[in-house]
Amino acid sequence: MKFDLVVAVDSELGIGKNNKLPWRLKTDLNYFRELTCHTAQRNKLNAVIMGRKTWESLPSKSKPLLDRLNIVVSRNKDYVLPEGVLLADSLDQALALSKKHAVSNIFVIGGAELFKESLQHTDLGHIYVTEIQQSFACDTFFPKSLSNFSLLWSSGPKNENGIEYRFKVLSSIFFGILLVLAQYVPTIAIPQPNAEKGRKVFQAMQCAICHTDGGNNLNPQKPIKGPAFNKKYPQDELIAKTVRSGIINRGMPAFNKEKLSDQDLRDLIAYIRTLSYGK
């Protein structure tokens, strides 16, 4: 079962200090909550998988993370957890538990050892990164350079409490394929988004993410434009997540990684943006 990874890193790939986040960004916390809570089906939850240290680093008032299936990975089979929080002895067992509970999406949220194992896993899909533009003298680090992955989307620069950062969505699988090909074709490059191709994807997939009612009562070729659209989907990665999840509870086709390629998604969002901004 496919899973995604969510991480915030500083300019030196630091992810923590003294088992805590050395920064506080309210917008990032809200983004994390929306990303890991959003599901296409109201009767399903997402799963968040974390290591023991990450679990222990959460504030008491935040444990467990609400409206999500919490799974803690620990080699200690006697590790005590609150009712409803599941214990797994490995990432694979945590993924199996997620599948058993029929969750909608799965997110690995830390820490460093679990990130390292996730990056080597064949079922890793996307990496959602909050990239902070300064160093915080961390003592725990993300195990691999983010330049090793393919950039799908990036938000514009943001600033909060004097800290500059941006949200990014990376793809490990797509870049891995390109890396292999690049050994034989040194000039290979990632295609840029094509809005015209995105229009065809939009029509073929009956994309309805622009409609408040799922698109059943609206012409899917006339999405909401301007402020209404931008308020609901301010960042490209949120559009991408919605498309990936699908709106199957409203009778719309389910968009998934098998039906929609990364390039299709780039093209689709490029087309939607031309409509929403009236360009």
C-alpha positions as CSV (number, residue, x, y, z in Angstrom):
1,M,0.0,0.0,0.0
2,K,1.4,3.4,-1.0
3,F,2.4,5.9,1.6
4,D,3.7,9.5,1.7
5,L,6.3,11.2,3.9
6,V,5.8,14.5,5.7
7,V,8.8,16.4,7.1
8,A,10.0,19.9,7.9
9,V,13.7,20.6,7.5
10,D,16.0,23.6,8.1
11,S,18.7,24.8,5.7
12,E,21.0,22.0,6.9
13,L,18.3,19.3,6.8
14,G,17.8,19.5,10.5
15,I,14.5,18.1,11.7
16,G,14.8,18.4,15.5
17,K,16.8,19.4,18.6
18,N,16.6,17.8,22.0
19,N,13.7,15.7,20.6
20,K,11.7,18.8,19.8
21,L,10.9,21.1,16.9
22,P,13.2,24.1,17.3
23,W,10.8,26.4,15.4
24,R,7.1,27.1,15.7
25,L,5.2,27.9,12.5
26,K,1.5,28.1,12.9
27,T,0.8,27.9,9.2
28,D,3.0,24.8,8.9
29,L,1.1,23.1,11.8
30,N,-2.2,23.9,10.1
31,Y,-0.9,22.7,6.8
32,F,0.3,19.4,8.4
33,R,-3.1,18.9,10.1
34,E,-5.0,19.6,6.9
35,L,-2.8,17.4,4.8
36,T,-2.8,14.4,7.2
37,C,-6.5,14.7,8.1
38,H,-8.1,15.3,4.6
39,T,-9.8,12.2,3.1
40,A,-12.0,11.7,0.1
41,Q,-14.3,9.5,2.1
42,R,-15.9,10.8,5.3
43,N,-16.2,7.4,6.9
44,K,-12.4,6.8,6.7
45,L,-9.4,8.1,8.5
46,N,-5.8,8.6,7.4
47,A,-2.9,6.8,9.2
48,V,0.1,8.6,10.7
49,I,3.1,6.4,11.4
50,M,5.8,7.6,13.7
51,G,8.7,6.3,15.7
52,R,8.7,6.2,19.5
53,K,10.8,9.3,19.9
54,T,8.5,11.3,17.6
55,W,5.5,10.1,19.6
56,E,7.2,11.1,22.9
57,S,8.1,14.5,21.4
58,L,4.4,15.4,20.8
59,P,2.9,17.7,23.4
60,S,0.7,15.8,25.9
61,K,-2.4,17.8,24.7
62,S,-1.7,16.7,21.1
63,K,-1.5,12.9,21.8
64,P,-2.9,11.1,20.0
65,L,-3.2,13.2,16.8
66,L,-6.9,13.7,16.5
67,D,-9.0,12.3,13.5
68,R,-6.1,10.1,12.4
69,L,-5.1,6.5,13.1
70,N,-1.9,6.8,15.2
71,I,0.7,4.0,14.8
72,V,3.9,4.1,16.8
73,V,6.9,2.0,15.6
74,S,9.0,0.6,18.4
75,R,11.1,-2.5,18.9
76,N,9.9,-2.7,22.5
77,K,6.8,-4.9,22.3
78,D,5.8,-3.9,25.8
79,Y,5.8,-0.2,25.1
80,V,2.6,1.2,26.6
81,L,0.3,3.4,24.5
82,P,-3.1,5.0,25.0
83,E,-6.2,3.1,23.9
84,G,-6.7,3.4,20.2
85,V,-3.0,4.0,19.4
86,L,-1.5,1.0,17.6
87,L,2.0,-0.4,18.2
88,A,4.1,-1.9,15.4
89,D,7.6,-3.3,15.5
90,S,8.6,-2.2,12.0
91,L,7.5,0.1,9.1
92,D,6.1,-2.9,7.2
93,Q,4.0,-4.0,10.1
94,A,2.7,-0.4,10.5
95,L,1.7,-0.4,6.8
96,A,0.0,-3.8,7.2
97,L,-2.0,-2.4,10.2
98,S,-3.0,0.6,8.2
99,K,-4.2,-1.7,5.4
100,K,-6.1,-3.8,7.9
101,H,-7.9,-0.7,9.2
102,A,-8.8,0.3,5.6
103,V,-7.4,3.8,6.0
104,S,-7.6,6.3,3.1
105,N,-4.0,7.6,3.1
106,I,-0.8,6.8,5.0
107,F,1.8,9.3,6.2
108,V,5.1,8.7,7.8
109,I,5.9,11.7,10.0
110,G,9.2,10.9,11.7
111,G,11.8,10.5,13.0
112,A,15.1,10.1,11.4
113,E,15.4,6.3,11.5
114,L,11.9,5.8,10.1
115,F,12.5,8.4,7.4
116,K,15.7,6.5,6.4
117,E,13.8,3.2,6.2
118,S,10.9,4.9,4.3
119,L,13.2,6.4,1.7
120,Q,14.4,2.9,0.8
121,H,10.8,1.4,0.6
122,T,9.3,0.6,-2.8
123,D,5.9,1.8,-1.7
124,L,7.0,5.4,-1.0
125,G,5.0,7.8,-3.0
126,H,5.4,11.6,-2.4
127,I,7.4,13.6,0.1
128,Y,5.7,16.7,1.5
129,V,8.4,19.1,2.7
130,T,8.4,22.3,4.6
131,E,11.7,23.8,3.7
132,I,13.0,26.4,6.2
133,Q,15.5,28.9,4.9
134,Q,17.7,29.1,8.0
135,S,19.7,26.9,10.4
136,F,18.5,26.0,13.9
137,A,21.6,24.0,15.2
138,C,19.6,20.8,15.1
139,D,21.0,17.5,16.5
140,T,18.7,15.2,14.3
141,F,18.7,15.3,10.5
142,F,16.8,14.1,7.5
143,P,18.9,11.2,6.2
144,K,19.2,12.2,2.5
145,S,19.6,15.3,0.5
146,L,16.3,16.6,-1.0
147,S,18.1,17.3,-4.2
148,N,17.9,13.6,-4.9
149,F,14.2,13.8,-5.5
150,S,12.1,15.3,-8.3
151,L,10.3,18.6,-7.5
152,L,6.6,18.4,-8.4
153,W,5.4,21.6,-6.9
154,S,6.5,24.5,-4.7
155,S,4.6,27.2,-2.9
156,G,5.8,30.8,-3.0
157,P,8.1,32.0,-0.2
158,K,6.4,32.5,3.2
159,N,7.5,34.4,6.3
160,E,6.3,33.9,9.8
161,N,8.0,35.1,13.0
162,G,10.9,36.2,10.9
163,I,11.4,32.7,9.5
164,E,11.3,32.2,5.8
165,Y,10.1,28.9,4.4
166,R,8.1,27.3,1.6
167,F,6.1,24.1,1.0
168,K,7.3,21.6,-1.5
169,V,6.0,18.3,-2.9
170,L,8.7,15.8,-4.2
171,S,8.5,12.5,-5.9
172,S,10.9,9.7,-5.2
173,I,9.7,7.2,-7.8
174,F,9.6,9.6,-10.7
175,F,13.1,10.9,-10.0
176,G,14.5,7.4,-9.6
177,I,13.3,6.5,-13.1
178,L,14.9,9.7,-14.5
179,L,18.1,9.0,-12.7
180,V,18.5,5.6,-14.2
181,L,17.7,7.0,-17.7
182,A,20.1,9.8,-17.2
183,Q,23.0,7.4,-17.1
184,Y,22.3,6.7,-20.7
185,V,20.8,10.0,-21.8
186,P,22.8,12.7,-20.0
187,T,20.7,15.5,-21.5
188,I,17.4,14.2,-20.1
189,A,15.2,16.9,-18.4
190,I,11.9,16.9,-16.5
191,P,9.1,18.2,-18.8
192,Q,7.6,21.5,-17.9
193,P,3.9,21.8,-17.2
194,N,1.8,22.1,-20.3
195,A,-1.6,23.8,-19.7
196,E,-3.0,22.7,-23.1
197,K,-2.3,19.0,-22.2
198,G,-3.7,19.7,-18.8
199,R,-7.0,20.9,-20.4
200,K,-7.3,17.5,-22.1
201,V,-6.6,15.7,-18.8
202,F,-9.2,17.9,-17.1
203,Q,-11.8,16.9,-19.7
204,A,-10.9,13.3,-19.8
205,M,-10.9,12.8,-16.0
206,Q,-14.0,15.0,-15.4
207,C,-11.9,16.9,-12.9
208,A,-14.3,18.4,-10.3
209,I,-12.0,19.7,-7.6
210,C,-13.0,23.2,-8.4
211,H,-16.6,22.7,-7.4
212,T,-18.0,22.9,-3.9
213,D,-20.5,20.1,-4.5
214,G,-18.0,17.7,-6.2
215,G,-19.0,18.8,-9.6
216,N,-22.2,16.7,-10.0
217,N,-24.4,19.7,-10.6
218,L,-22.0,21.9,-12.4
219,N,-20.4,21.9,-15.8
220,P,-16.9,20.5,-15.1
221,Q,-15.5,22.8,-17.8
222,K,-16.6,25.9,-15.8
223,P,-14.7,25.7,-12.5
224,I,-15.0,28.4,-9.8
225,K,-12.6,31.2,-10.6
226,G,-10.7,33.9,-8.8
227,P,-11.0,34.5,-5.0
228,A,-13.4,31.6,-4.4
229,F,-11.0,29.1,-5.9
230,N,-7.9,30.6,-4.4
231,K,-9.4,30.6,-0.9
232,K,-10.3,26.9,-1.2
233,Y,-7.0,25.8,-2.8
234,P,-4.3,28.4,-2.0
235,Q,-1.4,26.0,-2.7
236,D,-0.7,23.7,-5.6
237,E,0.2,20.8,-3.3
238,L,-3.3,20.9,-1.8
239,I,-4.8,20.6,-5.3
240,A,-2.5,17.7,-5.9
241,K,-3.5,16.0,-2.7
242,T,-7.2,16.4,-3.5
243,V,-6.7,15.0,-7.0
244,R,-4.7,12.1,-5.7
245,S,-7.3,11.2,-3.1
246,G,-10.2,11.5,-5.5
247,I,-13.8,12.6,-4.8
248,I,-15.2,9.1,-4.9
249,N,-17.7,9.7,-2.1
250,R,-19.6,12.1,-4.5
251,G,-19.7,9.7,-7.4
252,M,-16.7,11.2,-9.2
253,P,-13.8,9.1,-10.6
254,A,-11.1,8.2,-8.1
255,F,-7.8,9.8,-9.1
256,N,-4.9,7.8,-8.0
257,K,-1.2,7.2,-8.8
258,E,-2.0,4.4,-11.3
259,K,-4.5,6.5,-13.3
260,L,-2.8,9.9,-13.2
261,S,0.9,10.3,-13.8
262,D,3.1,13.0,-12.1
263,Q,3.3,14.8,-15.5
264,D,-0.5,14.6,-15.9
265,L,-0.8,16.2,-12.5
266,R,1.6,19.0,-13.4
267,D,-0.2,19.7,-16.6
268,L,-3.6,19.5,-14.9
269,I,-2.7,22.0,-12.2
270,A,-1.1,24.3,-14.8
271,Y,-4.5,24.3,-16.7
272,I,-6.6,24.9,-13.6
273,R,-4.3,27.8,-12.6
274,T,-4.9,29.5,-15.9
275,L,-8.6,29.3,-15.4
276,S,-8.6,30.4,-11.7
277,Y,-6.4,33.4,-12.3
278,G,-8.0,34.3,-15.6
279,K,-4.7,34.2,-17.5
